Amino acid sequence: MIGDSSWETRDKLSKVVKIEKLREADYNLSPSQFVDISEKFVHREIGDILADLAAARQAREWADKDLDEVLIRLNLGK
């Protein structure tokens, strides 16, 4: 490494590299040469997603029902 020893590698931001690596890259200092900024996505099964949506829908319906009951008791409901 050349220069200040306080340089540090930061994930998805910067990477400290040795001069040999720079020579191998023909002194190309493009960040994409050395820093991986790609996101790693984990895809879920459609069945799992649909099950979660159904559970959320059911929870929302119960909450709506509870809210309606409270509003009726307060004479603010339908």
Phi and psi in radians as a Rosetta constraint file:
Dihedral C 1 N 2 CA 2 C 2 CIRCULARHARMONIC -1.839 0.35
Dihedral N 2 CA 2 C 2 N 3 CIRCULARHARMONIC 2.415 0.35
Dihedral C 2 N 3 CA 3 C 3 CIRCULARHARMONIC 1.555 0.35
Dihedral N 3 CA 3 C 3 N 4 CIRCULARHARMONIC -2.610 0.35
Dihedral C 3 N 4 CA 4 C 4 CIRCULARHARMONIC -1.067 0.35
Dihedral N 4 CA 4 C 4 N 5 CIRCULARHARMONIC 2.296 0.35
Dihedral C 4 N 5 CA 5 C 5 CIRCULARHARMONIC -1.415 0.35
Dihedral N 5 CA 5 C 5 N 6 CIRCULARHARMONIC 0.017 0.35
Dihedral C 5 N 6 CA 6 C 6 CIRCULARHARMONIC -1.490 0.35
Dihedral N 6 CA 6 C 6 N 7 CIRCULARHARMONIC -0.018 0.35
Dihedral C 6 N 7 CA 7 C 7 CIRCULARHARMONIC -1.081 0.35
Dihedral N 7 CA 7 C 7 N 8 CIRCULARHARMONIC 2.523 0.35
Dihedral C 7 N 8 CA 8 C 8 CIRCULARHARMONIC -2.492 0.35
Dihedral N 8 CA 8 C 8 N 9 CIRCULARHARMONIC 2.625 0.35
Dihedral C 8 N 9 CA 9 C 9 CIRCULARHARMONIC -1.408 0.35
Dihedral N 9 CA 9 C 9 N 10 CIRCULARHARMONIC 2.358 0.35
Dihedral C 9 N 10 CA 10 C 10 CIRCULARHARMONIC -2.221 0.35
Dihedral N 10 CA 10 C 10 N 11 CIRCULARHARMONIC 2.230 0.35
Dihedral C 10 N 11 CA 11 C 11 CIRCULARHARMONIC -0.936 0.35
Dihedral N 11 CA 11 C 11 N 12 CIRCULARHARMONIC 2.268 0.35
Dihedral C 11 N 12 CA 12 C 12 CIRCULARHARMONIC 1.101 0.35
Dihedral N 12 CA 12 C 12 N 13 CIRCULARHARMONIC 0.234 0.35
Dihedral C 12 N 13 CA 13 C 13 CIRCULARHARMONIC -2.268 0.35
Dihedral N 13 CA 13 C 13 N 14 CIRCULARHARMONIC -0.904 0.35
Dihedral C 13 N 14 CA 14 C 14 CIRCULARHARMONIC -2.659 0.35
Dihedral N 14 CA 14 C 14 N 15 CIRCULARHARMONIC 2.830 0.35
Dihedral C 14 N 15 CA 15 C 15 CIRCULARHARMONIC -2.555 0.35
Dihedral N 15 CA 15 C 15 N 16 CIRCULARHARMONIC 2.293 0.35
Dihedral C 15 N 16 CA 16 C 16 CIRCULARHARMONIC -1.473 0.35
Dihedral N 16 CA 16 C 16 N 17 CIRCULARHARMONIC 2.193 0.35
Dihedral C 16 N 17 CA 17 C 17 CIRCULARHARMONIC -2.207 0.35
Dihedral N 17 CA 17 C 17 N 18 CIRCULARHARMONIC 2.674 0.35
Dihedral C 17 N 18 CA 18 C 18 CIRCULARHARMONIC -1.406 0.35
Dihedral N 18 CA 18 C 18 N 19 CIRCULARHARMONIC 2.735 0.35
Dihedral C 18 N 19 CA 19 C 19 CIRCULARHARMONIC -1.025 0.35
Dihedral N 19 CA 19 C 19 N 20 CIRCULARHARMONIC -0.539 0.35
Dihedral C 19 N 20 CA 20 C 20 CIRCULARHARMONIC -1.065 0.35
Dihedral N 20 CA 20 C 20 N 21 CIRCULARHARMONIC -0.699 0.35
Dihedral C 20 N 21 CA 21 C 21 CIRCULARHARMONIC -1.122 0.35
Dihedral N 21 CA 21 C 21 N 22 CIRCULARHARMONIC -0.684 0.35
Dihedral C 21 N 22 CA 22 C 22 CIRCULARHARMONIC -1.146 0.35
Dihedral N 22 CA 22 C 22 N 23 CIRCULARHARMONIC -0.685 0.35
Dihedral C 22 N 23 CA 23 C 23 CIRCULARHARMONIC -1.091 0.35
Dihedral N 23 CA 23 C 23 N 24 CIRCULARHARMONIC -0.787 0.35
Dihedral C 23 N 24 CA 24 C 24 CIRCULARHARMONIC -1.029 0.35
Dihedral N 24 CA 24 C 24 N 25 CIRCULARHARMONIC -0.574 0.35
Dihedral C 24 N 25 CA 25 C 25 CIRCULARHARMONIC -1.556 0.35
Dihedral N 25 CA 25 C 25 N 26 CIRCULARHARMONIC 0.245 0.35
Dihedral C 25 N 26 CA 26 C 26 CIRCULARHARMONIC 0.981 0.35
Dihedral N 26 CA 26 C 26 N 27 CIRCULARHARMONIC 0.646 0.35
Dihedral C 26 N 27 CA 27 C 27 CIRCULARHARMONIC 1.054 0.35
Dihedral N 27 CA 27 C 27 N 28 CIRCULARHARMONIC 0.409 0.35
Dihedral C 27 N 28 CA 28 C 28 CIRCULARHARMONIC -1.326 0.35
Dihedral N 28 CA 28 C 28 N 29 CIRCULARHARMONIC 2.005 0.35
Dihedral C 28 N 29 CA 29 C 29 CIRCULARHARMONIC -1.681 0.35
Dihedral N 29 CA 29 C 29 N 30 CIRCULARHARMONIC 0.287 0.35
Dihedral C 29 N 30 CA 30 C 30 CIRCULARHARMONIC -1.045 0.35
Dihedral N 30 CA 30 C 30 N 31 CIRCULARHARMONIC 2.219 0.35
Dihedral C 30 N 31 CA 31 C 31 CIRCULARHARMONIC -0.955 0.35
Dihedral N 31 CA 31 C 31 N 32 CIRCULARHARMONIC -0.597 0.35
Dihedral C 31 N 32 CA 32 C 32 CIRCULARHARMONIC -1.137 0.35
Dihedral N 32 CA 32 C 32 N 33 CIRCULARHARMONIC -0.284 0.35
Dihedral C 32 N 33 CA 33 C 33 CIRCULARHARMONIC -1.162 0.35
Dihedral N 33 CA 33 C 33 N 34 CIRCULARHARMONIC -0.565 0.35
Dihedral C 33 N 34 CA 34 C 34 CIRCULARHARMONIC -2.173 0.35
Dihedral N 34 CA 34 C 34 N 35 CIRCULARHARMONIC -0.423 0.35
Dihedral C 34 N 35 CA 35 C 35 CIRCULARHARMONIC -1.953 0.35
Dihedral N 35 CA 35 C 35 N 36 CIRCULARHARMONIC 2.117 0.35
Dihedral C 35 N 36 CA 36 C 36 CIRCULARHARMONIC -1.492 0.35
Dihedral N 36 CA 36 C 36 N 37 CIRCULARHARMONIC 1.998 0.35
Dihedral C 36 N 37 CA 37 C 37 CIRCULARHARMONIC -1.924 0.35
Dihedral N 37 CA 37 C 37 N 38 CIRCULARHARMONIC 0.117 0.35
Dihedral C 37 N 38 CA 38 C 38 CIRCULARHARMONIC -1.252 0.35
Dihedral N 38 CA 38 C 38 N 39 CIRCULARHARMONIC 2.564 0.35
Dihedral C 38 N 39 CA 39 C 39 CIRCULARHARMONIC -1.564 0.35
Dihedral N 39 CA 39 C 39 N 40 CIRCULARHARMONIC 2.498 0.35
Dihedral C 39 N 40 CA 40 C 40 CIRCULARHARMONIC -1.748 0.35
Dihedral N 40 CA 40 C 40 N 41 CIRCULARHARMONIC 1.993 0.35
Dihedral C 40 N 41 CA 41 C 41 CIRCULARHARMONIC -1.763 0.35
Dihedral N 41 CA 41 C 41 N 42 CIRCULARHARMONIC 2.403 0.35
Dihedral C 41 N 42 CA 42 C 42 CIRCULARHARMONIC -1.897 0.35
Dihedral N 42 CA 42 C 42 N 43 CIRCULARHARMONIC 2.036 0.35
Dihedral C 42 N 43 CA 43 C 43 CIRCULARHARMONIC -1.594 0.35
Dihedral N 43 CA 43 C 43 N 44 CIRCULARHARMONIC 2.396 0.35
Dihedral C 43 N 44 CA 44 C 44 CIRCULARHARMONIC -1.704 0.35
Dihedral N 44 CA 44 C 44 N 45 CIRCULARHARMONIC 2.754 0.35
Dihedral C 44 N 45 CA 45 C 45 CIRCULARHARMONIC -1.191 0.35
Dihedral N 45 CA 45 C 45 N 46 CIRCULARHARMONIC 2.489 0.35
Dihedral C 45 N 46 CA 46 C 46 CIRCULARHARMONIC -1.062 0.35
Dihedral N 46 CA 46 C 46 N 47 CIRCULARHARMONIC -0.620 0.35
Dihedral C 46 N 47 CA 47 C 47 CIRCULARHARMONIC -1.074 0.35
Dihedral N 47 CA 47 C 47 N 48 CIRCULARHARMONIC -0.705 0.35
Dihedral C 47 N 48 CA 48 C 48 CIRCULARHARMONIC -1.143 0.35
Dihedral N 48 CA 48 C 48 N 49 CIRCULARHARMONIC -0.713 0.35
Dihedral C 48 N 49 CA 49 C 49 CIRCULARHARMONIC -1.120 0.35
Dihedral N 49 CA 49 C 49 N 50 CIRCULARHARMONIC -0.787 0.35
Dihedral C 49 N 50 CA 50 C 50 CIRCULARHARMONIC -1.115 0.35
Dihedral N 50 CA 50 C 50 N 51 CIRCULARHARMONIC -0.655 0.35
Dihedral C 50 N 51 CA 51 C 51 CIRCULARHARMONIC -1.124 0.35
Dihedral N 51 CA 51 C 51 N 52 CIRCULARHARMONIC -0.731 0.35
Dihedral C 51 N 52 CA 52 C 52 CIRCULARHARMONIC -1.116 0.35
Dihedral N 52 CA 52 C 52 N 53 CIRCULARHARMONIC -0.707 0.35
Dihedral C 52 N 53 CA 53 C 53 CIRCULARHARMONIC -1.123 0.35
Dihedral N 53 CA 53 C 53 N 54 CIRCULARHARMONIC -0.707 0.35
Dihedral C 53 N 54 CA 54 C 54 CIRCULARHARMONIC -1.124 0.35
Dihedral N 54 CA 54 C 54 N 55 CIRCULARHARMONIC -0.730 0.35
Dihedral C 54 N 55 CA 55 C 55 CIRCULARHARMONIC -1.134 0.35
Dihedral N 55 CA 55 C 55 N 56 CIRCULARHARMONIC -0.709 0.35
Dihedral C 55 N 56 CA 56 C 56 CIRCULARHARMONIC -1.146 0.35
Dihedral N 56 CA 56 C 56 N 57 CIRCULARHARMONIC -0.700 0.35
Dihedral C 56 N 57 CA 57 C 57 CIRCULARHARMONIC -1.082 0.35
Dihedral N 57 CA 57 C 57 N 58 CIRCULARHARMONIC -0.778 0.35
Dihedral C 57 N 58 CA 58 C 58 CIRCULARHARMONIC -1.092 0.35
Dihedral N 58 CA 58 C 58 N 59 CIRCULARHARMONIC -0.764 0.35
Dihedral C 58 N 59 CA 59 C 59 CIRCULARHARMONIC -1.098 0.35
Dihedral N 59 CA 59 C 59 N 60 CIRCULARHARMONIC -0.701 0.35
Dihedral C 59 N 60 CA 60 C 60 CIRCULARHARMONIC -1.124 0.35
Dihedral N 60 CA 60 C 60 N 61 CIRCULARHARMONIC -0.734 0.35
Dihedral C 60 N 61 CA 61 C 61 CIRCULARHARMONIC -1.099 0.35
Dihedral N 61 CA 61 C 61 N 62 CIRCULARHARMONIC -0.719 0.35
Dihedral C 61 N 62 CA 62 C 62 CIRCULARHARMONIC -1.120 0.35
Dihedral N 62 CA 62 C 62 N 63 CIRCULARHARMONIC -0.738 0.35
Dihedral C 62 N 63 CA 63 C 63 CIRCULARHARMONIC -1.114 0.35
Dihedral N 63 CA 63 C 63 N 64 CIRCULARHARMONIC -0.710 0.35
Dihedral C 63 N 64 CA 64 C 64 CIRCULARHARMONIC -1.082 0.35
Dihedral N 64 CA 64 C 64 N 65 CIRCULARHARMONIC -0.727 0.35
Dihedral C 64 N 65 CA 65 C 65 CIRCULARHARMONIC -1.110 0.35
Dihedral N 65 CA 65 C 65 N 66 CIRCULARHARMONIC -0.798 0.35
Dihedral C 65 N 66 CA 66 C 66 CIRCULARHARMONIC -1.069 0.35
Dihedral N 66 CA 66 C 66 N 67 CIRCULARHARMONIC -0.739 0.35
Dihedral C 66 N 67 CA 67 C 67 CIRCULARHARMONIC -1.104 0.35
Dihedral N 67 CA 67 C 67 N 68 CIRCULARHARMONIC -0.762 0.35
Dihedral C 67 N 68 CA 68 C 68 CIRCULARHARMONIC -1.016 0.35
Dihedral N 68 CA 68 C 68 N 69 CIRCULARHARMONIC -0.732 0.35
Dihedral C 68 N 69 CA 69 C 69 CIRCULARHARMONIC -1.122 0.35
Dihedral N 69 CA 69 C 69 N 70 CIRCULARHARMONIC -0.724 0.35
Dihedral C 69 N 70 CA 70 C 70 CIRCULARHARMONIC -1.132 0.35
Dihedral N 70 CA 70 C 70 N 71 CIRCULARHARMONIC -0.766 0.35
Dihedral C 70 N 71 CA 71 C 71 CIRCULARHARMONIC -1.115 0.35
Dihedral N 71 CA 71 C 71 N 72 CIRCULARHARMONIC -0.651 0.35
Dihedral C 71 N 72 CA 72 C 72 CIRCULARHARMONIC -1.121 0.35
Dihedral N 72 CA 72 C 72 N 73 CIRCULARHARMONIC -0.760 0.35
Dihedral C 72 N 73 CA 73 C 73 CIRCULARHARMONIC -1.101 0.35
Dihedral N 73 CA 73 C 73 N 74 CIRCULARHARMONIC -0.481 0.35
Dihedral C 73 N 74 CA 74 C 74 CIRCULARHARMONIC -1.618 0.35
Dihedral N 74 CA 74 C 74 N 75 CIRCULARHARMONIC 0.141 0.35
Dihedral C 74 N 75 CA 75 C 75 CIRCULARHARMONIC 1.026 0.35
Dihedral N 75 CA 75 C 75 N 76 CIRCULARHARMONIC 0.593 0.35
Dihedral C 75 N 76 CA 76 C 76 CIRCULARHARMONIC -2.043 0.35
Dihedral N 76 CA 76 C 76 N 77 CIRCULARHARMONIC -0.001 0.35
Dihedral C 76 N 77 CA 77 C 77 CIRCULARHARMONIC -1.589 0.35
Dihedral N 77 CA 77 C 77 N 78 CIRCULARHARMONIC -2.991 0.35
